[in-house]
Amino acid sequence: MESPAGNALRDYPQILVTGGSGWLGERVVRALSVGMPGLGALGRGGQRVRCLVPAPGAPGPLAGLGISLMRGDLRRAADCDAFCEGAADGLLLHLAQLDESAGRTRLMREVNVTGTQHLLAAARRAGLRRMVLLSTGDAVGFSAYHDLSPEEAPPVKPYLTHGRLAAEREALLDPVPADALETVVARVPWVYGPGQPGRLVQLLRRIKEGRVLYLGDGNNLVPLVHVDSAVLGLLLCGFVPGAAGGRYWIADARSYPLKGIVEAVRLAMQRDFGLRPPAKARHVPGALADGARTLEVLLEGFGLASSRLRQWSELNLSASCDIGPARRDLGYAPQVELREGMRRQVAWMLEQGLYL
């Protein structure tokens, strides 16, 4: 089989996935196991997949996909060894991580960093061929400036505890000379699309009701990627031989002004579904986001974290990312542009009976 760039893709006898019970992870597992249209050879399905899922807990959307499920905890080295056992020459997609919703920075470190250390060591002992790490732009950070080009990134300054842990995780996968295990890091920004957990649903509701709130001028740049594009990018990181040792952004070709995202949603509502969202918004001082950041730093000093504060703290900041290396090395190209992506999002919300 070939990649979108025409390069031969690698075959693996076994594919291991952590975080498969999450929203994005489930889409990756589905593409591997039963297939997913639009991904070409990468979406043909039929792969032998094993997922590590928390214990206890129901398999949820992974049920019925014809995959192997193993209960375990990344914080236990023995569980990681058992998960990787018998998967020589296989591919490991490490998608599991905790964010501020975990509530405690110590738990985030145990899962995100210690768990990755355990898994990396287990993968080497078991003789796996490649490990792909799902990372985040928090490892680089944000900028107060709104004029970043796609090739520019803010000065490297990991953002809050989640960013510092993401940077530590990435460093664990720095290539080691003569190491038989290949490593790849995929930085994925805010993923959106049908089924996305609550944050985007809330934003669309606010737009429909004319309750848009900008902290500052609303021109801060937000990197996005549709879930279909994210799945494609992650699979390319796993299956393209030349990706070994790479660090790739998997995102849209450019970051969008927050106002531009809101306008794309309004256009989808009006032109595709006959909805009439009020074209109004409220601007409040960006200092409120600065205050949220200060409060989050104080909380982290006590070992606590808040996903709500985190969301507010970045609402006046900009970020940019360069997908040029992913285009060049992987043949990656975003599958869904913003306008079409938001049309699909609105359609899904209406189909699900979610209020619009």
C-alpha positions in Angstrom: 0.0 0.0 0.0 1.1 3.6 -0.6 0.9 6.9 1.3 -0.8 10.0 -0.1 2.7 11.0 -1.3 3.1 7.7 -3.2 5.5 6.3 -0.8 5.3 2.6 0.3 3.7 2.2 3.7 5.0 -0.2 6.2 3.1 -3.4 7.4 3.0 -4.4 11.0 2.1 -7.8 12.5 0.4 -6.0 15.5 -0.7 -2.5 16.4 -0.9 -1.4 20.0 -3.0 1.6 21.0 -3.3 3.5 24.3 -6.1 6.0 24.8 -8.3 4.1 22.3 -11.4 4.7 24.5 -11.1 8.4 24.0 -12.9 10.4 21.3 -9.9 10.7 19.0 -8.4 7.4 19.9 -11.6 5.5 19.1 -11.6 7.0 15.6 -8.0 5.9 15.1 -8.8 2.3 16.3 -11.9 2.3 14.1 -9.8 3.2 11.0 -7.3 0.5 11.8 -9.8 -2.3 12.6 -13.0 -1.8 10.5 -11.8 0.9 8.2 -12.7 4.6 7.6 -13.6 6.1 4.2 -11.5 9.0 2.9 -8.1 7.8 4.3 -7.1 5.8 1.2 -4.9 2.7 2.0 -4.6 3.8 5.6 -8.4 3.5 6.1 -8.8 0.0 4.7 -9.1 -1.6 8.1 -8.3 -5.3 8.8 -5.4 -4.6 11.2 -4.7 -6.7 14.2 -5.2 -4.2 17.1 -4.7 -4.4 20.8 -5.9 -1.6 23.1 -4.9 -0.8 26.7 -8.0 0.4 28.5 -8.4 1.5 32.1 -9.6 -1.0 34.7 -12.4 -1.0 35.7 -14.6 0.5 33.0 -16.7 -0.6 30.1 -15.0 -0.7 26.6 -17.6 1.7 25.3 -17.2 2.6 21.6 -14.4 0.0 21.2 -16.9 -2.9 21.7 -17.7 -4.7 18.5 -14.6 -3.5 16.6 -13.0 -7.0 16.6 -10.0 -5.9 18.6 -8.2 -7.2 21.6 -8.7 -5.3 24.9 -6.3 -5.4 27.8 -7.1 -3.9 31.2 -4.2 -2.0 32.8 -2.7 1.1 34.2 0.2 3.0 32.6 1.5 3.8 36.1 2.3 0.1 36.6 5.4 -1.1 34.7 4.2 -4.7 34.8 0.9 -3.7 33.0 2.9 -2.0 30.3 5.1 -5.1 29.9 2.1 -7.3 29.6 0.5 -5.0 27.1 3.6 -5.0 24.8 4.4 -8.7 25.2 4.3 -10.7 22.0 4.2 -7.6 19.8 7.7 -7.8 18.3 8.1 -5.6 15.1 4.8 -4.0 15.9 3.6 -0.4 16.0 2.6 1.4 19.3 0.4 4.5 19.1 0.6 6.1 22.5 -2.5 8.4 22.5 -3.3 8.3 26.2 -2.8 11.4 28.4 -4.5 13.4 31.1 -5.2 17.1 31.0 -6.2 19.6 33.6 -9.6 17.8 34.0 -7.7 15.2 36.1 -7.7 17.9 38.9 -4.3 17.1 40.3 -0.9 17.8 38.8 0.7 14.8 40.5 -1.8 12.4 38.8 -1.1 14.1 35.5 2.7 13.5 35.9 2.2 9.9 37.0 0.2 9.1 33.9 1.7 11.4 31.3 5.4 11.1 32.1 5.9 8.1 34.3 3.4 6.1 32.3 5.2 7.0 29.1 8.6 6.0 30.6 7.1 2.6 31.5 5.6 2.1 28.1 8.8 3.2 26.2 10.9 0.7 28.3 8.3 -2.1 27.7 8.2 -1.4 24.0 12.0 -1.7 23.8 12.1 -4.9 25.8 9.3 -6.4 23.6 11.1 -5.5 20.4 8.5 -3.2 18.9 9.4 -1.5 15.7 8.0 2.1 16.2 6.3 4.2 18.9 4.2 7.3 18.0 3.5 9.8 20.8 0.5 12.0 20.6 1.6 15.4 21.9 0.3 18.9 22.0 1.2 22.5 21.2 1.3 23.2 24.9 4.9 21.7 24.8 5.8 24.9 22.8 3.4 27.4 24.3 1.5 30.5 23.2 2.3 34.1 22.2 0.7 37.4 22.9 1.2 38.4 19.3 -1.5 37.9 16.7 0.7 38.1 13.5 2.4 34.8 13.6 3.0 33.2 10.2 2.4 29.4 9.7 6.2 28.9 9.7 6.6 30.8 13.0 6.1 29.3 16.5 6.1 31.2 19.8 9.4 31.1 21.7 9.5 27.7 23.3 7.9 28.1 26.7 5.7 25.2 27.7 2.3 26.3 28.8 1.4 25.6 32.5 1.8 22.1 33.9 0.3 20.3 31.0 2.8 21.9 28.7 5.8 21.2 30.9 4.7 17.5 31.1 4.2 17.4 27.3 7.7 18.7 26.8 9.1 16.1 29.1 7.2 13.3 27.3 8.5 14.5 24.0 12.1 14.5 25.3 11.7 10.9 26.4 11.3 10.0 22.7 14.4 11.8 21.5 16.1 9.4 19.1 18.8 7.2 20.6 21.6 6.1 18.3 21.5 2.5 17.4 18.1 2.1 19.1 16.0 -0.6 17.4 12.8 1.2 18.4 11.9 4.1 16.1 10.1 7.1 17.7 7.8 9.8 16.2 6.1 12.7 17.9 2.8 14.1 16.5 1.8 17.4 17.9 -1.9 17.9 17.5 -3.8 21.1 18.4 -7.5 21.5 19.2 -9.3 18.7 17.4 -12.9 19.3 16.4 -15.6 17.4 14.5 -18.7 15.3 15.1 -18.8 13.8 18.5 -16.3 16.2 20.0 -16.7 16.5 23.8 -18.5 19.5 25.3 -16.2 22.5 24.6 -17.1 23.0 20.9 -20.8 22.2 21.5 -20.9 25.0 24.1 -19.2 27.5 21.7 -21.7 26.7 18.9 -24.6 27.2 21.3 -23.2 30.6 22.3 -22.9 31.6 18.7 -26.5 30.6 17.9 -27.8 32.6 20.8 -25.6 35.7 20.1 -23.6 35.2 23.4 -20.1 35.2 21.8 -17.5 36.5 24.3 -14.1 37.7 23.2 -11.4 38.3 25.8 -9.6 41.0 23.9 -10.1 41.8 20.2 -10.9 38.3 19.1 -8.0 38.3 16.6 -5.8 35.8 18.5 -4.8 32.9 16.3 -6.1 29.4 17.1 -4.7 26.3 15.5 -7.3 23.6 14.7 -7.5 20.3 13.0 -10.6 18.3 11.9 -10.8 14.8 13.5 -10.5 13.1 10.1 -7.3 15.1 9.4 -5.9 14.2 12.8 -6.6 10.5 12.3 -4.8 10.6 8.9 -1.8 12.4 10.3 -1.4 10.0 13.2 -1.6 7.0 10.9 1.0 8.5 8.6 3.3 9.0 11.5 3.0 5.3 12.2 3.1 3.8 8.7 5.5 6.0 6.7 9.0 4.6 7.0 10.7 7.9 6.6 8.9 9.4 9.6 11.3 7.8 12.1 12.8 10.3 14.5 10.5 13.1 13.3 8.5 15.8 15.2 5.4 16.7 13.2 2.6 19.2 13.5 -0.7 17.6 12.4 -3.0 20.5 11.9 -4.7 22.7 9.4 -2.5 24.7 7.0 -2.9 27.9 9.1 -4.2 29.1 12.4 -7.4 31.0 12.4 -8.4 34.2 14.1 -11.0 33.4 16.7 -13.3 35.8 15.0 -12.8 33.8 11.8 -13.8 30.6 13.5 -17.0 32.2 14.8 -17.8 33.5 11.3 -17.3 30.1 9.8 -19.9 28.7 12.2 -22.3 31.5 11.5 -22.1 30.9 7.7 -22.7 27.2 8.2 -25.8 27.9 10.3 -27.2 30.5 7.9 -26.5 29.1 4.5 -26.7 25.4 5.1 -29.3 25.0 7.8 -31.4 28.2 7.7 -30.6 29.2 11.3 -30.3 32.9 12.2 -27.6 33.4 14.8 -27.3 37.1 15.8 -24.2 38.7 14.5 -23.1 40.2 17.7 -20.4 39.6 20.3 -19.2 41.1 23.6 -15.6 42.2 24.1 -14.2 42.2 27.6 -10.6 43.1 28.6 -8.0 40.4 27.8 -6.7 41.0 31.4 -9.4 38.5 32.5 -7.6 35.8 30.7 -4.3 37.0 32.2 -6.0 36.7 35.7 -7.1 33.2 34.9 -3.5 32.2 34.1 -2.3 33.8 37.3 -4.9 31.9 39.3 -4.1 28.6 37.5 -0.4 29.0 38.3 -1.3 29.6 42.0 -3.5 26.5 42.0 -0.7 24.4 40.4 1.6 25.5 43.3 -0.8 23.5 45.5 -0.8 20.5 43.1 -4.2 21.4 41.7 -5.4 22.0 38.1 -8.6 23.3 36.6 -9.8 22.7 33.0 -12.2 25.6 33.2 -9.5 28.0 34.3 -7.3 26.6 31.6 -9.9 27.3 28.9 -10.3 30.9 30.0 -6.5 31.5 30.4 -5.7 31.0 26.7 -8.6 33.0 25.2 -6.4 36.0 24.4 -3.3 34.1 23.3 -2.1 33.1 19.8 -0.4 30.0 18.5 0.8 28.9 15.1 2.2 25.7 13.7 4.1 24.6 10.5 2.8 21.5 8.8 5.4 21.8 6.1 7.6 18.9 7.4 4.5 16.7 7.6 3.6 17.6 4.0 7.2 16.9 2.9 8.0 13.7 4.8 4.5 12.1 5.3 2.5 13.4 2.3 0.1 14.8 4.9 -2.6 17.3 3.8 -5.6 18.4 5.8 -8.7 16.5 4.8 -11.4 19.0 5.8 -11.3 22.8 5.6 -12.8 25.0 8.3 -16.0 26.0 6.6 -16.9 22.4 5.7 -15.8 21.1 9.1 -18.1 23.5 10.8 -21.0 22.5 8.5 -20.5 18.9 9.5 -20.3 19.9 13.2 -23.6 21.8 13.0 -25.2 18.9 11.1 -24.1 16.4 13.7 -25.5 18.5 16.6 -28.9 18.8 14.8 -28.9 15.0 14.2 -28.1 14.3 17.8 -30.9 16.6 19.1 -28.4 18.9 20.7 -29.8 22.4 21.2 -29.1 24.9 18.4 
